[in-house]
Amino acid sequence: KNQVEQSPQSLIILEGKNCTLQCNYTVSPFSNLRWYKQDTGRGPVSLTIMTFSENTKSNGRYTATLDADTKQSSLHITASQLSDSASYICVVSALGSGAGSYQLTFGKGTKLSVIP
Amino acid sequence: DTGVSQNPRHKITKRGQNVTFRCDPISEHNRLYWYRQTLGQGPEFLTYFQNEAQLEKSRLLSDRFSAERPKGSFSTLEIQRTEQGDSAMYLCASSGQGYAVQYFGPGTRLTVT
């Protein structure tokens, strides 16, 4: 069964500090991995998407890494801001078996709170 | 605004009533997805369309749920005979071809009393 596990479940950090969120997956065959940011009461917004051949991808203060061998990804947030408070969801896509196949597995998210 | 829009944003209904939600995707996107999300959980896939064709439905989509995308543009999700367990955020997303990024709408929060 395809699964995506995220850790920690929740995290509180001081404004200006860095943090790293983890994502482990057992999705196969792997296609790509995405990180989304979801503010409370809003829809998720894409931060990064990485395919099998990509090890790292940055989007401003967000840097995602991918180790396809160990099936792990991390999202590193640098110099956190109050506006970074949100849930961060890891989503892994599997190669579909046909044109109509849909294979996205969502993690439960890590709830990040940045405090002044 | 050229993002994904959803209406209504909030819906409170009594158990047993029918509700319908609307999603307007990004205009050039041919794929449209519906998800359900409960508190503290990630989104759960319900169904997806490529143009007007509904290509896949999750087992979560019971016979009380129906989704349409009649002209390959906007989509509606109807829930008949709502139950308290249907209370959740219903998210719509759209994407272009291939394994493109999905752009999510703001969601419709349903509360069944």
Contacts between the chains, C-beta under 8 A, distances in Angstrom:
chain1	res1	chain2	res2	distance
A	4	B	42	7.8
A	31	B	99	5.7
A	32	B	99	5.5
A	34	B	101	6.9
A	36	B	104	7.8
A	41	B	89	7.9
A	41	B	107	7.5
A	41	B	109	7.3
A	42	B	106	5.6
A	42	B	107	7.0
A	43	B	4	7.3
A	43	B	91	5.4
A	43	B	93	7.4
A	43	B	104	3.3
A	43	B	105	5.2
A	43	B	106	5.1
A	43	B	107	5.2
A	44	B	43	7.1
A	44	B	91	7.6
A	44	B	104	4.9
A	45	B	104	7.0
A	46	B	101	4.6
A	46	B	102	7.3
A	46	B	103	7.2
A	49	B	101	5.6
A	89	B	42	5.3
A	89	B	43	7.6
A	91	B	42	7.8
A	93	B	99	5.8
A	99	B	55	8.0
A	100	B	50	7.1
A	100	B	53	7.9
A	100	B	55	3.7
A	100	B	56	6.1
A	101	B	56	6.9
A	102	B	33	7.8
A	102	B	45	6.8
A	102	B	48	5.3
A	102	B	55	7.1
A	102	B	56	4.6
A	104	B	45	6.4
A	104	B	102	8.0
A	106	B	42	3.5
A	106	B	43	5.3
A	106	B	44	7.3
A	106	B	45	7.9
A	107	B	42	5.4
A	108	B	40	6.9
A	108	B	41	5.5
A	108	B	42	4.9
A	109	B	40	7.9
A	109	B	41	7.8
A	109	B	42	5.5
